[in-house]
Amino acid sequence: METDVTDLEEFRKEVRAWLAANLKRRRYSGPQAARTETKTPEEIAESRALQRKLFDAGYAGISFPKEYGGRGLSAAHERVFREESAGYVMPDFGAAGAVTFSAIARSMLAHASPSFLRRHMPKILSGEEIWCQFYSEPAAGSDLAGIRTRATRDGDRWILNGSKIWSTGAYYADFAMCLARTDWDVPKHRGLTWFAVSTKAEGLTIRPIVQIDGEAGFCQEFLDDVVVSSDEVIGEVNQGWAVAQTMLVYERGAGQAGPVVLEPRTLAPDLVALARKVGRSNDPVVRQSIARAHINDYAQYHLGKRIAARLRASDQPQPAVAAYGKLASGTFSPIRARIAVEIGGPEALLWHPDDKRGMRYAVNYLNGRMTSIAAGTNEMQRNGIGERVLGLPREPSFDSNRPFSEVIANARNWDGRVS
């Protein structure tokens, strides 16, 4: 379907008709199954086929440029499709899929070469290529610029060596967007470069990490002389921090199309259903807790809209502004998860093995603190907001203006004093 419907209401009618004729409605209108990052090959294949169906109909990459496989419409059209498709079964590639179509794809559009985009973007939008991030390392998480994975130039190719960790969905992804150090003799933010690395590359080992909830969605990777063509560099060599800044904006949930969740107009339906299930819907304490959760949901959604509007109005990435959304999620998610457990008690912690919807409250509680740590801790978000938005004095730093090779050499003898 290649029609360019610019009027939003006409587009909404088009979307409704296509969805009704081509997709299955979701079985449950209430609380959905707990999200799992353990994906089987069959589940991924099914989602690929569904993504291809969306792509062929013009509903994948709605706001992406036509020359790279998108439809060339606006972010508002993207939001319309999101609203109308909420009641239908959609492709589910887990968190790797979410980051593929948001942070990774959008960062590529901003920084990758036209030839790179023509080679990869249509395959991304059609579901042929699912990507993950080779971002954090065992010794570099919140201090992302401190990574030590090394990329050495060898003619028209690069040789990568190092280790990455917390790469969600790496075991089923097709490619990874990998950050590596290409210059050790400049300050740490200035010698970084991004590469597209095939997960089937020789010398790459991917090992899933089992988490507290029994899932193994996160992975650690070991790169031993992995060869990458110069054509697979994303952005400019040694300018990877600029790409990272763009990616952080999208990773923190403040992308071009605005908040990825729908406006919470109905009173916390999952918590209301849980309260009714355990016979506590008339309990005044429970009702107050549900109201609190709904208020937080509503405030978080509209904060996201405001952040997105400000970012769209800016010519430059503003990860510190996007940090407000990440901080809100890291603050409110643990509170909401605890409210569910307090309402449901044993009913929220126990479930039948076949009832995947029943596990969501326990899983959310176990993962409640994850959002306050993943993609940058709450403390890091507060630092960024304080220094870059509010103009507060920067924290002392002993390494930001020194060659990174010197920082590494001196790290073992550092006594904590800033010289």
C-alpha positions in Angstrom: 0.0 0.0 0.0 1.8 3.1 -1.2 -0.9 5.8 -0.9 0.2 8.9 1.0 -2.7 9.8 3.2 -1.7 13.1 4.9 -5.0 13.8 6.6 -4.9 12.0 10.0 -8.6 11.1 10.1 -8.5 9.6 6.6 -5.3 7.7 7.6 -7.1 6.5 10.8 -10.0 5.1 8.6 -7.5 3.4 6.3 -5.6 1.9 9.3 -8.8 0.6 10.9 -10.0 -1.1 7.7 -6.6 -2.7 7.1 -6.2 -4.0 10.7 -9.7 -5.5 10.7 -9.1 -7.3 7.5 -5.6 -8.5 8.0 -4.7 -9.0 11.7 -6.0 -10.9 14.6 -7.5 -9.2 17.6 -5.8 -9.7 20.9 -7.4 -12.4 23.0 -7.4 -10.4 26.2 -8.5 -6.8 26.6 -7.5 -6.7 30.3 -4.1 -7.4 31.8 -1.7 -8.9 29.3 0.9 -11.7 29.8 4.1 -10.8 31.6 6.7 -9.7 29.0 9.4 -12.3 28.5 12.7 -11.9 26.9 13.1 -15.6 26.3 12.2 -16.0 22.6 12.0 -19.3 20.8 13.0 -19.5 17.1 9.4 -20.3 16.3 8.2 -17.1 18.0 10.8 -15.0 16.2 9.9 -16.5 12.9 6.2 -15.8 13.5 7.0 -12.2 14.4 9.2 -11.8 11.3 6.3 -12.9 9.1 4.0 -10.5 10.8 6.5 -7.6 10.5 6.9 -8.4 6.8 3.1 -8.2 6.4 3.1 -4.7 8.0 6.0 -3.6 5.8 4.4 -4.8 2.6 1.3 -2.8 3.5 3.2 0.4 4.3 2.7 0.2 8.1 6.3 -0.4 9.2 8.5 2.7 9.4 5.5 5.0 8.8 7.5 8.1 9.6 10.8 6.8 8.0 12.0 8.2 4.7 10.7 6.5 1.6 14.2 6.0 0.1 15.0 3.7 3.0 11.8 1.7 3.0 9.5 3.9 5.1 6.3 5.7 4.1 7.5 9.2 4.6 4.6 10.3 6.8 4.7 12.2 10.1 5.2 11.2 13.7 1.4 12.0 14.2 0.6 9.2 11.6 2.8 6.9 13.6 0.9 7.6 16.8 -2.4 7.1 15.0 -1.3 3.6 13.9 -0.1 2.8 17.4 -3.5 3.8 18.9 -5.5 1.8 16.4 -3.3 -1.3 16.5 -3.3 -1.5 20.3 -6.1 -4.1 20.3 -4.4 -6.4 17.7 -1.7 -9.0 17.8 1.5 -7.3 16.7 5.1 -8.6 16.1 6.9 -9.2 19.4 10.6 -9.2 19.1 11.1 -8.4 22.8 13.3 -5.6 24.0 15.7 -6.2 21.1 12.8 -5.4 18.7 11.8 -2.3 20.6 15.4 -0.9 20.5 15.8 -2.0 16.8 12.8 0.1 15.6 13.5 3.1 17.9 16.9 3.9 19.3 19.0 2.0 16.8 17.0 2.8 13.6 16.6 6.4 14.5 20.3 6.8 15.4 21.2 5.3 12.1 19.0 7.7 10.2 20.7 10.6 12.0 24.3 9.5 11.5 24.8 6.6 9.1 25.8 7.0 5.4 23.1 6.8 2.7 24.7 3.6 1.4 24.6 2.0 4.8 20.9 3.0 5.2 20.0 1.6 1.8 21.7 -1.6 2.7 20.2 -2.1 6.2 17.1 0.0 6.8 14.6 -1.8 4.5 15.7 -5.1 6.1 15.2 -3.6 9.6 11.7 -2.3 8.8 10.7 -5.6 7.2 11.8 -7.7 10.1 14.7 -9.4 8.2 17.2 -7.8 10.5 16.7 -7.5 14.3 19.4 -5.6 16.1 20.8 -5.4 19.6 23.2 -3.0 21.4 26.8 -3.9 22.2 27.0 -1.0 24.6 27.9 -1.5 28.2 31.0 -3.5 29.3 31.9 -5.3 32.6 34.0 -2.3 33.5 31.9 0.5 31.8 28.2 0.9 32.5 27.0 4.3 33.7 30.4 5.7 32.7 29.8 4.6 29.1 32.7 6.6 27.7 35.1 4.4 29.7 34.6 1.4 27.4 37.7 -0.6 26.5 36.6 -2.8 23.5 39.3 -2.1 21.0 38.9 -1.5 17.2 42.1 -1.6 15.2 42.2 -0.5 11.6 43.6 -3.0 9.1 43.4 -1.6 5.6 39.7 -1.3 4.6 38.5 -3.3 7.7 38.6 -3.2 11.5 39.5 -5.8 14.0 37.5 -5.8 17.2 38.5 -7.3 20.6 36.8 -6.9 23.9 33.7 -7.8 25.9 30.2 -6.4 26.1 27.4 -7.1 28.6 23.7 -6.6 29.3 22.9 -6.9 25.6 19.2 -7.7 25.6 18.1 -10.2 22.9 21.6 -10.7 21.5 21.1 -14.5 21.2 18.4 -14.1 18.6 19.4 -10.7 17.0 21.0 -10.6 13.5 23.2 -7.6 14.0 24.6 -5.5 16.9 25.4 -1.8 17.0 28.7 -2.0 18.7 30.7 0.9 20.4 34.4 0.5 20.4 37.5 2.6 21.1 39.4 3.6 18.0 41.8 6.2 19.5 43.4 5.7 22.9 45.5 8.9 22.8 42.7 11.4 23.2 40.2 12.0 26.0 37.7 9.2 26.5 34.7 10.8 24.8 36.7 11.6 21.6 38.0 8.3 20.5 34.9 6.2 20.1 33.3 4.7 16.9 30.2 2.6 16.2 30.2 -0.5 14.1 27.6 -2.9 12.7 28.6 -6.4 13.8 26.9 -9.5 12.5 26.0 -11.8 15.4 27.2 -14.7 13.2 30.6 -13.2 12.8 33.6 -15.4 13.3 35.2 -14.8 16.7 32.0 -13.5 18.4 30.7 -15.6 21.3 27.3 -14.8 22.9 26.4 -16.1 26.3 22.9 -15.6 27.9 22.8 -14.5 31.5 20.2 -16.0 33.8 18.4 -13.4 35.9 16.4 -13.3 39.1 13.2 -14.2 37.4 14.7 -17.2 35.6 14.7 -15.5 32.2 17.9 -15.2 30.2 17.2 -12.2 28.0 20.5 -10.4 28.8 23.7 -11.6 27.3 27.5 -11.1 27.5 29.6 -11.1 24.4 33.2 -11.8 23.7 34.8 -10.4 20.6 38.1 -12.1 19.6 39.5 -10.7 16.4 36.1 -10.0 14.9 36.5 -8.5 11.4 34.2 -5.7 10.4 34.3 -3.9 7.0 34.8 -0.1 6.9 31.5 0.0 5.1 29.8 -1.0 8.4 31.0 2.0 10.4 28.0 4.1 11.7 28.8 7.8 11.7 32.3 9.2 11.6 35.4 7.5 13.0 36.2 8.8 16.5 32.9 10.7 16.7 30.9 7.9 18.3 30.0 10.0 21.3 27.7 12.1 19.1 26.0 9.0 17.9 25.7 7.8 21.5 24.0 11.1 22.6 21.4 10.6 19.9 20.8 7.0 20.9 20.4 8.0 24.6 17.6 10.4 23.7 15.6 7.5 22.0 16.7 4.9 24.6 15.2 7.1 27.3 11.8 7.0 25.7 11.8 10.4 24.1 11.7 9.6 20.4 10.3 11.4 17.4 6.9 9.8 17.7 6.5 10.6 21.3 5.7 8.3 24.2 5.4 4.6 23.2 2.5 4.0 25.6 -1.1 5.1 25.1 -2.6 7.7 27.3 -3.9 6.1 30.5 -7.5 7.2 30.3 -8.9 4.2 32.1 -8.2 3.8 35.8 -5.2 1.4 36.1 -7.2 -1.5 34.5 -4.6 -4.2 35.5 -4.7 -3.1 39.2 -8.5 -2.8 39.2 -8.8 -6.3 37.8 -6.4 -7.7 40.4 -8.4 -6.0 43.2 -11.6 -7.5 42.0 -10.0 -10.9 41.6 -8.9 -10.9 45.3 -12.2 -9.3 46.5 -10.6 -6.0 47.6 -12.2 -3.6 45.2 -14.1 -1.8 48.0 -11.1 -1.6 50.3 -10.4 2.2 50.8 -6.7 1.6 51.2 -6.6 -0.4 47.9 -8.7 2.2 46.1 -6.3 4.9 47.2 -3.3 2.9 46.0 -4.9 2.3 42.6 -5.6 6.1 42.4 -2.0 6.8 43.2 -0.8 4.4 40.5 -3.2 6.0 37.9 -2.0 9.5 38.8 1.6 8.4 38.4 0.8 6.7 35.0 -1.0 9.8 33.8 1.7 12.2 34.9 4.4 10.1 33.4 2.6 9.9 30.1 2.2 13.6 29.8 5.7 14.3 31.0 6.8 12.1 28.1 4.7 14.1 25.6 6.2 17.3 26.9 9.8 16.0 26.6 9.2 14.7 23.1 7.8 18.1 22.0 10.8 19.9 23.4 13.2 17.5 21.7 11.5 17.7 18.4 11.9 21.5 18.6 15.6 21.2 19.1 18.2 20.9 16.4 20.6 19.0 18.6 20.2 15.8 20.7 19.4 16.7 24.4 20.0 13.5 26.4 19.8 15.4 29.7 16.3 16.6 28.8 15.3 13.0 27.8 16.7 12.0 31.2 13.6 13.4 32.9 11.6 10.6 31.3 14.1 7.9 32.2 14.2 9.2 35.8 10.4 9.2 36.0 10.3 5.6 34.8 13.0 4.5 37.3 11.1 6.2 40.1 7.5 5.2 39.4 8.0 1.6 38.1 9.2 0.2 41.5 6.3 2.0 43.2 3.7 0.6 40.8 5.1 -2.9 41.1 5.0 -2.8 44.9 1.4 -1.5 44.8 0.3 -4.6 42.8 1.9 -7.0 45.3 0.4 -5.1 48.2 -3.1 -5.4 46.6 -2.8 -9.0 45.5 -0.8 -10.5 48.3 -0.4 -14.3 47.5 -2.5 -14.0 44.4 0.1 -11.6 42.9 3.0 -13.9 43.8 1.6 -17.3 42.8 0.1 -18.5 39.5 -0.6 -21.6 37.5 2.3 -22.6 35.3 0.1 -22.2 32.1 -1.1 -18.7 33.1 1.4 -16.3 31.7 -0.8 -13.4 32.5 -0.8 -14.4 36.1 3.0 -14.0 36.5 3.1 -10.4 35.5 2.8 -9.0 39.0 5.6 -11.1 40.5 7.8 -10.5 37.5 7.2 -6.8 37.6 8.1 -6.7 41.2 11.3 -8.7 40.7 12.2 -6.4 37.8 10.9 -3.2 39.6 14.4 -1.9 40.3 15.8 -2.7 36.9 14.4 0.5 35.3 16.2 2.5 38.0 19.5 1.0 36.9 19.3 -0.1 33.2 20.3 2.5 30.6 21.8 4.7 33.3 21.0 4.8 37.0 18.6 7.3 38.6 21.6 9.0 40.1 23.2 9.4 36.7 20.0 10.9 35.3 19.9 13.4 38.2 23.5 14.4 37.6 22.8 15.0 33.9 19.7 17.1 34.7 21.4 19.1 37.4 24.5 19.9 35.3 23.2 20.2 31.8 19.6 21.5 32.4 19.6 23.3 35.7 23.2 24.6 35.3 24.5 23.3 38.7 28.3 22.9 39.1 29.8 19.8 37.5 31.1 17.0 39.7 35.0 16.9 39.9 36.5 14.7 37.2 40.1 13.6 37.0 39.9 11.8 33.7 37.6 13.7 31.2 40.4 15.8 29.7 43.3 13.3 29.7 44.3 10.8 27.1 42.4 7.6 27.8 45.6 5.6 27.6 47.0 7.7 30.4 43.9 7.3 32.5 44.1 3.5 32.2 47.8 3.5 33.0 47.3 5.7 36.1 44.1 4.0 37.4 45.8 1.4 39.5 47.8 4.0 41.5 45.0 6.6 41.8 44.6 7.6 45.5 41.3 9.5 45.0 42.7 13.0 44.9 41.9 15.2 41.9 45.1 16.9 40.6 
